[in-house]
Amino acid sequence: MTDQELIYALALQHIPKIGDVTAKKLINHCGSAEAVLKETKGNLLKIDGIGAILISGLFDSKPIKNAEEELVFIKENAIKPLYFTDPEYPERLKHCIDSPLLLFQVGNIDLKQKHIISIVGTRKITTYGVAFCEKLIEELAPFDPIIVSGFAYGTDITAHKAAIKHNLQTIGCLAHGLNQIYPKVHKKYMVDVEKNGGFLTDFWSTDTFDRNNFLKRNRIIAGMSEATIVIESAEKGGSLVTADIANSYDREVFAVPGRVTDSQSTGCNNLIKMQQAHVLSTPLDVPYMLNWNLNKAEKPDIQQQLFVELTADEKLIYKYLKDHGKVFLDVIAIECQLPIFKVAGMLLNMELKGVIRPLPGKLFELI
């Protein structure tokens, strides 16, 4: 992309009322950002869903001037702009309708032929959450995934640090321009993150720092990843928004279960209860559910002593799955002669015990 093309793309990105969805719609119709900004009002109004108020900012000279100033900042700080059609733009994010028109990147990010997962959760992570997050990344390390998070307090920075410890790429998706860092206390981790990955954002250096930016940022975290993992979350929180976005993008979502009395597990438990996330009871559930090459790590085994912890009906289900492999929930209920609602509850309980794992399409199998 030439500097001139980038200026027009930047200008289009920052025009009021023109969001990413509308900008890409206009580009697809006109052929380029420059063509959009040089098109006549009459022709633009012929585009379905485009109104006079929506495009009023396209005829203002100020966006071009602002774009030229932002280009200076980009060049002076060795920032790599990624246009939504560029080969290096995150592939999965390209297929999200509201993905950014432009991303800004620093560091040494290489997304080619890589598994990409996002790890999110509460800023008030518990010792249980820290231990699980670190163990998760340790056991996923043989698969060489890229770990994406938001560089915030708690779960985010735990995930970034664990990735660096195991020499994995890690990407911090920021809710502000690359002229600052939040929280400031995490500035000490920036060099290591850039060596082992880098930072992405769709915000300019001139954008106002606002709490709503974090919600907007979450679509990048969810969209560029093949799965989103929620380590811990209270009943409400940004990580639940990320999980919801991931579900809307038809991505896999995992949640780490916790005790019903733990406030920082309420969000995760609710995701599982509402069938909006898979139970993540052991790290290797992730590569198994995502069909990664399991030869890179040992498949988890169920110790025989766990069998004595099962109820009589759970033992019946266990034996049936052992004999038949992957089986649909309905088939399990019919063949084991148990009510389907009861089987659903027992399967969840067995999943929590680490005996079985769910597969897409309401299939279940032993671990």
C-alpha positions in Angstrom: 0.0 0.0 0.0 1.4 3.4 -1.0 1.5 6.3 1.4 -1.3 8.0 -0.7 -3.5 4.9 -0.5 -2.9 4.7 3.2 -3.9 8.3 3.7 -7.2 7.7 2.1 -7.8 4.5 4.1 -6.9 6.4 7.3 -9.2 9.2 6.4 -12.1 6.9 5.7 -11.5 5.0 9.0 -11.8 8.2 11.0 -14.8 9.8 9.4 -17.7 10.3 11.9 -20.7 8.0 11.4 -18.6 5.8 9.0 -17.8 2.6 10.9 -15.9 -0.4 9.7 -18.9 -2.1 8.3 -20.0 0.9 6.2 -16.4 1.7 5.2 -15.8 -1.7 3.7 -19.2 -1.6 2.0 -18.3 1.6 0.3 -14.9 0.3 -0.7 -16.4 -2.8 -2.1 -18.8 -0.7 -4.2 -16.3 2.0 -5.3 -13.1 -0.1 -5.6 -10.9 1.7 -3.1 -10.9 4.2 -0.2 -9.6 6.9 -2.5 -12.5 6.2 -5.0 -15.0 6.5 -2.1 -13.7 9.9 -1.0 -13.7 11.1 -4.7 -17.1 9.7 -5.6 -20.0 12.1 -6.1 -22.8 12.3 -3.5 -25.4 11.3 -6.0 -23.6 8.0 -6.9 -23.0 7.2 -3.2 -26.6 7.7 -2.4 -27.5 5.0 -4.9 -25.8 2.4 -2.7 -28.3 0.4 -0.7 -28.4 1.5 2.9 -26.4 4.6 2.4 -28.0 7.9 3.4 -27.1 11.6 3.2 -26.4 12.0 6.9 -24.2 8.9 7.0 -21.9 10.1 4.2 -21.9 13.8 5.1 -18.4 13.6 6.5 -17.0 12.2 3.2 -17.0 15.7 1.7 -15.0 17.4 4.5 -11.3 18.1 3.9 -10.4 17.7 7.6 -10.2 13.8 7.6 -7.4 13.9 4.9 -5.4 16.5 6.9 -5.8 14.3 10.1 -4.8 11.2 8.1 -1.6 12.9 6.9 -0.7 13.8 10.4 -1.3 10.3 11.6 0.8 8.9 8.8 3.7 10.9 10.2 3.3 9.3 13.6 3.1 5.9 12.0 6.3 6.4 10.1 8.2 7.9 13.0 7.4 5.0 15.2 8.0 2.1 12.8 4.3 1.1 13.0 3.1 -1.4 10.4 -0.4 -0.6 9.1 -2.4 -3.6 8.0 -5.3 -3.0 5.5 -8.2 -5.4 5.7 -7.3 -7.0 2.4 -3.5 -7.4 3.1 -2.1 -11.0 3.3 -0.6 -10.3 6.7 -4.0 -9.1 8.2 -5.2 -11.8 10.6 -7.0 -14.3 8.4 -9.9 -15.2 10.7 -10.5 -11.5 11.5 -11.0 -10.8 7.7 -14.2 -12.9 7.9 -15.8 -10.9 10.7 -18.2 -8.3 9.4 -17.1 -5.6 11.8 -13.4 -6.2 11.6 -11.2 -3.1 11.5 -10.6 -1.4 8.2 -7.0 -0.9 9.4 -4.9 -2.4 12.1 -1.7 -1.0 13.5 1.1 -3.4 14.5 4.4 -3.2 16.3 6.7 -6.1 17.2 7.6 -9.4 15.5 4.2 -10.9 14.8 4.1 -13.9 12.5 0.6 -15.4 12.1 1.5 -17.9 9.3 0.6 -21.5 9.9 0.0 -20.8 13.6 -2.7 -21.9 16.0 -4.1 -18.7 17.6 -6.1 -18.7 20.9 -7.2 -15.9 23.1 -7.1 -16.1 26.9 -9.2 -13.6 28.8 -10.7 -13.2 32.3 -11.0 -11.1 35.3 -8.5 -8.5 36.4 -8.9 -9.8 39.9 -7.6 -13.2 39.1 -7.3 -15.6 42.1 -4.3 -18.0 42.8 -6.5 -20.8 41.4 -6.9 -18.8 38.1 -3.2 -18.0 37.9 -2.2 -21.6 38.5 -4.7 -22.9 35.8 -3.6 -20.3 33.3 0.1 -21.0 33.7 -0.5 -24.8 33.6 -2.7 -24.3 30.5 0.0 -22.5 28.6 2.7 -24.9 29.7 0.8 -27.9 28.4 -0.2 -26.1 25.1 3.4 -25.0 24.5 4.3 -28.2 22.4 1.6 -27.0 19.9 3.3 -23.6 19.5 0.2 -21.5 19.7 0.0 -17.7 19.6 -1.5 -16.4 22.9 -3.7 -13.3 22.4 -5.0 -11.2 25.2 -5.6 -7.6 26.2 -2.5 -6.7 28.2 -4.6 -5.7 31.2 -4.3 -6.5 34.8 -4.9 -10.0 36.1 -5.7 -12.8 33.6 -4.3 -10.9 30.6 -0.8 -10.2 31.9 -0.7 -13.7 33.4 -1.3 -15.2 30.0 1.3 -12.9 28.3 4.0 -13.7 30.9 3.4 -17.4 30.7 3.6 -17.3 26.9 6.9 -15.5 27.1 8.2 -18.0 29.7 7.5 -20.8 27.3 8.9 -19.0 24.2 5.5 -18.6 22.6 4.4 -15.7 20.5 2.0 -13.4 22.4 -0.1 -10.5 21.1 -1.5 -7.7 23.2 -4.6 -6.1 21.7 -4.8 -2.6 22.9 -7.7 -0.3 23.5 -5.8 2.8 22.7 -3.2 4.2 20.2 0.4 3.0 20.1 1.6 6.3 21.6 0.7 5.1 25.1 0.4 2.0 27.2 -2.3 1.0 29.8 -1.8 0.1 32.5 1.4 2.1 32.8 2.8 -0.5 35.3 2.9 -3.0 32.5 5.3 -0.9 30.5 8.1 -3.1 31.8 6.7 -6.1 29.8 6.5 -4.3 26.5 10.0 -5.2 25.2 9.6 -8.9 25.9 6.1 -8.9 24.3 7.5 -7.2 21.2 10.4 -9.7 21.0 8.0 -12.6 21.3 5.1 -11.2 19.3 3.8 -7.7 19.5 0.9 -5.3 19.8 -2.2 -4.7 17.7 -4.7 -1.9 17.8 -7.2 -0.1 15.5 -7.0 3.2 17.5 -5.1 6.2 16.4 -2.5 8.1 18.5 -5.1 11.0 18.7 -8.0 8.8 19.9 -9.4 9.7 23.3 -8.8 7.0 26.0 -12.3 5.8 26.8 -13.7 2.7 28.7 -15.8 1.9 25.7 -12.6 1.3 23.7 -12.1 -1.9 25.7 -15.4 -3.4 24.5 -14.5 -2.4 20.9 -11.0 -3.9 21.3 -12.6 -7.2 22.3 -13.8 -8.0 18.8 -10.2 -8.2 17.6 -9.3 -10.6 20.4 -12.2 -12.8 19.6 -12.1 -12.5 15.9 -8.5 -13.3 15.2 -8.5 -16.4 17.4 -9.9 -19.9 16.7 -11.0 -20.2 20.3 -11.5 -17.9 23.3 -10.7 -19.3 26.8 -12.2 -17.6 29.8 -10.1 -18.4 32.9 -12.2 -16.6 35.6 -15.0 -14.0 35.5 -17.4 -12.5 37.9 -21.1 -12.4 36.9 -20.4 -9.4 34.6 -17.2 -8.4 32.9 -15.4 -7.7 29.7 -14.3 -11.3 29.3 -17.9 -12.3 29.0 -18.4 -9.8 26.3 -15.4 -11.3 24.4 -16.9 -14.8 24.9 -20.2 -13.5 23.5 -18.5 -11.9 20.5 -16.6 -15.2 19.9 -19.8 -17.1 19.9 -21.3 -14.6 17.4 -18.3 -15.3 15.1 -19.0 -19.0 15.5 -15.7 -19.6 17.3 -15.2 -22.2 20.0 -15.4 -20.9 23.6 -14.0 -22.6 26.7 -14.6 -21.7 30.3 -12.8 -22.9 33.4 -15.4 -24.1 36.0 -15.1 -23.1 39.6 -17.0 -23.6 42.9 -20.5 -22.1 42.9 -19.5 -20.0 46.0 -16.5 -18.3 44.2 -17.6 -14.9 42.9 -14.8 -14.9 40.3 -16.1 -18.2 38.8 -19.7 -17.1 38.5 -19.3 -15.9 34.9 -17.6 -19.1 33.8 -20.1 -21.3 35.5 -22.9 -19.4 33.8 -21.3 -19.7 30.4 -21.2 -23.5 30.9 -24.7 -23.7 32.3 -26.1 -21.7 29.4 -24.1 -24.0 27.0 -22.2 -21.0 25.7 -18.8 -22.5 26.5 -17.2 -25.9 26.7 -16.0 -27.0 30.2 -12.2 -26.7 30.3 -11.2 -29.2 32.9 -7.8 -30.1 31.5 -5.5 -28.1 29.2 -5.4 -30.8 26.5 -9.2 -30.4 26.1 -8.3 -27.4 23.9 -6.1 -29.1 21.2 -8.4 -32.1 21.2 -11.6 -30.0 20.7 -9.8 -27.9 18.0 -8.5 -30.9 16.2 -4.8 -30.0 16.6 -2.2 -32.6 16.0 -2.3 -34.6 19.3 0.9 -36.4 18.4 2.7 -33.3 19.7 1.6 -34.1 23.3 0.5 -37.0 25.2 -3.2 -37.7 25.3 -4.5 -37.4 28.8 -5.3 -40.6 30.5 -8.1 -41.3 33.0 -6.8 -43.1 36.0 -8.7 -46.2 37.0 -9.3 -44.9 40.5 -11.5 -42.2 39.1 -14.0 -44.9 38.1 -15.0 -45.5 41.7 -16.1 -41.8 42.0 -18.8 -42.4 39.4 -22.4 -43.2 40.2 -24.0 -46.4 38.9 -25.6 -44.6 36.0 -22.4 -42.7 35.2 -20.5 -46.0 35.1 -23.1 -47.3 32.6 -22.5 -44.3 30.4 -18.7 -44.7 30.9 -18.8 -48.3 29.7 -21.0 -47.4 26.7 -18.7 -44.7 25.6 -15.7 -46.9 26.1 -17.2 -49.5 23.8 -18.5 -47.2 21.1 -16.2 -44.1 21.1 -17.9 -40.8 20.0 -21.6 -40.9 20.6 -24.5 -38.4 20.4 -26.3 -37.4 23.6 -29.6 -38.7 22.3 -28.1 -42.1 21.4 -26.5 -42.4 24.9 -29.9 -41.8 26.5 -31.6 -44.4 24.3 -28.9 -47.1 24.5 -28.4 -46.6 28.3 -32.2 -46.5 28.8 -32.0 -43.2 30.8 -34.0 -40.0 30.5 -32.3 -37.5 28.3 -32.5 -34.7 30.8 -30.8 -36.9 33.4 -28.1 -38.0 30.9 -27.3 -34.3 30.1 -26.8 -33.6 33.8 -24.6 -36.7 34.3 -22.5 -35.9 31.2 -21.8 -32.4 32.6 -20.9 -34.0 35.9 -18.5 -36.5 34.3 -17.0 -33.7 32.2 -16.3 -31.7 35.4 -14.6 -34.9 36.8 -12.4 -35.0 33.8 -13.8 -38.3 32.5 -15.3 -37.2 29.2 -15.2 -34.3 26.8 -17.9 -32.8 24.7 -17.4 -32.4 20.9 -19.2 -30.1 18.5 -22.7 -31.3 17.6 -23.6 -32.8 21.0 -21.1 -35.6 20.6 -19.3 -37.0 23.7 -16.4 -39.3 24.2 -14.0 -40.5 26.9 -10.8 -38.6 27.5 
